[in-house]
Amino acid sequence: MCLALPAKVLGITGETGTVELGGVEIDISLALLDDVQPGDYVVVHVGFALSKIDEAEARATLAALHAARQAAAPPPPQHRNGGEEAAG
């Protein structure tokens, strides 16, 4: 399974763009696209920007991914004594 993620372009040097992806800044190749500017959103896969997307679509996709991650997260551990730590 392959996954491409939306990322916001923070800066550009030549054909390399710095994007924010999940709170982390990474450098990607912009060689496959024309007319990318800082502030644009791009779809990133294996270090390459594949296409530009609008901000609304990027935010909706990121929100859906966040919701899926939250739904898949294991529930917090339950204490046997109703949630209170035993005095010791």
C-alpha positions in Angstrom: 0.0 0.0 0.0 1.3 3.4 -0.9 0.4 6.6 0.9 0.8 10.2 -0.3 0.3 13.0 2.2 -0.6 16.7 1.8 2.1 19.1 3.0 2.5 22.9 3.1 5.5 24.3 1.3 7.5 26.5 3.6 10.4 27.5 1.3 12.0 26.7 -2.0 15.6 26.5 -3.2 15.9 25.5 -6.8 14.0 22.3 -7.3 14.0 21.5 -3.6 11.1 22.5 -1.3 11.0 22.5 2.5 7.6 21.3 3.6 5.9 20.8 7.0 4.6 17.2 7.4 3.1 16.2 10.7 5.0 18.9 12.6 8.3 18.0 11.0 10.1 20.0 8.3 11.6 17.9 5.5 13.1 18.6 2.1 11.4 17.2 -0.9 11.9 17.4 -4.7 9.7 19.8 -6.6 11.1 18.6 -10.0 7.8 17.1 -11.1 5.8 20.3 -10.7 5.8 23.8 -12.2 4.9 27.1 -10.4 5.0 25.9 -6.8 5.2 28.8 -4.3 5.7 29.0 -0.5 2.3 28.6 1.1 1.1 26.1 -1.5 0.0 22.6 -0.5 1.4 19.6 -2.4 0.8 15.9 -2.2 4.1 14.2 -1.2 5.1 10.6 -1.9 8.6 9.1 -1.3 10.2 12.5 -1.2 8.6 14.0 -4.3 5.7 16.5 -4.7 3.3 14.8 -7.1 0.6 17.5 -7.4 -0.6 20.7 -6.0 -3.9 20.8 -4.0 -5.9 23.6 -2.5 -5.7 24.3 1.2 -9.3 23.2 1.9 -8.6 19.8 0.4 -5.3 19.4 2.2 -6.9 20.3 5.6 -9.8 17.9 5.0 -7.4 15.1 4.1 -5.2 15.8 7.2 -8.3 15.9 9.4 -9.5 12.5 8.0 -6.1 11.0 8.6 -6.1 12.3 12.2 -9.5 10.9 12.9 -8.5 7.5 11.5 -5.4 7.5 13.7 -7.5 8.4 16.8 -10.0 5.7 16.0 -7.2 3.1 15.7 -5.4 4.1 18.9 -5.7 1.6 21.8 -7.8 2.7 24.7 -6.0 4.0 27.8 -5.2 1.3 30.4 -7.7 0.7 33.1 -6.7 0.4 36.7 -8.3 -2.4 38.7 -9.2 -0.1 41.6 -11.4 2.2 39.6 -8.7 4.5 38.3 -7.2 5.6 41.6 -3.6 4.7 42.5 -3.2 2.4 45.5 -1.6 4.1 48.5 1.6 2.4 49.4 
